[in-house]
Amino acid sequence: MKHFTVDEANEALLLVRPLAEELVAVFQRAQRVEHRAAPLRAAVAGNGSVAMRERLRDLDRVTEDARSRMGALIETIEELGAQVKDLELGLVDFPAEREGETVLLCWRVGEDEIAYWHGLEEGFAGRRPLPL
């Protein structure tokens, strides 16, 4: 596992930020499509029309494409050494070291730079302001 300094993590954000922003947007789009598909799914299960089945197939295709894109984005972010923690909030952590222990530098889509950290077990709710 790669460990980042705060400066290195902020530099990595130049690559991670646009990927994470797209990830959140694709996730939100998939959620909206799933919300539209739910009543169609119920209608089709109750012997819905051919048009309903075709519409549901189209929505399922959009959802599958979104899932595929999300997987690719997550893979790319992780290849850069970061960890995607929450798709809805756009939470990304960067492993770091503090007093010989691994901690996580915590960033969220919409924040300008990495300004928080937390222990491995504390998560977003346990964020503390930098410095480490």
Long-range contacts (C-beta under 8 A, 24 or more apart in sequence): 1-81, 1-95, 1-102, 2-81, 2-95, 3-95, 3-96, 3-97, 3-102, 4-81, 4-94, 4-95, 4-96, 4-105, 5-96, 6-96, 6-105, 6-114, 6-130, 6-131, 6-132, 8-94, 9-82, 9-94, 9-96, 9-105, 9-107, 9-114, 10-113, 10-114, 12-80, 12-81, 12-82, 12-94, 13-107, 13-113, 13-114, 15-80, 16-77, 16-80, 16-82, 16-92, 16-107, 17-109, 19-73, 19-76, 19-77, 20-73, 20-77, 20-84, 20-90, 20-92, 20-109, 21-90, 21-109, 22-69, 22-73, 23-70, 23-73, 23-74, 23-77, 23-84, 23-87, 23-90, 24-87, 24-88, 24-89, 24-90, 24-109, 26-66, 26-69, 26-70, 26-73, 27-66, 27-70, 27-87, 27-88, 28-88, 29-62, 29-66, 30-62, 30-63, 30-66, 30-67, 30-70, 33-59, 33-62, 33-63, 33-66, 34-63, 37-63, 85-123, 85-124, 86-124, 89-124, 91-124, 96-132, 98-132, 103-132, 105-130
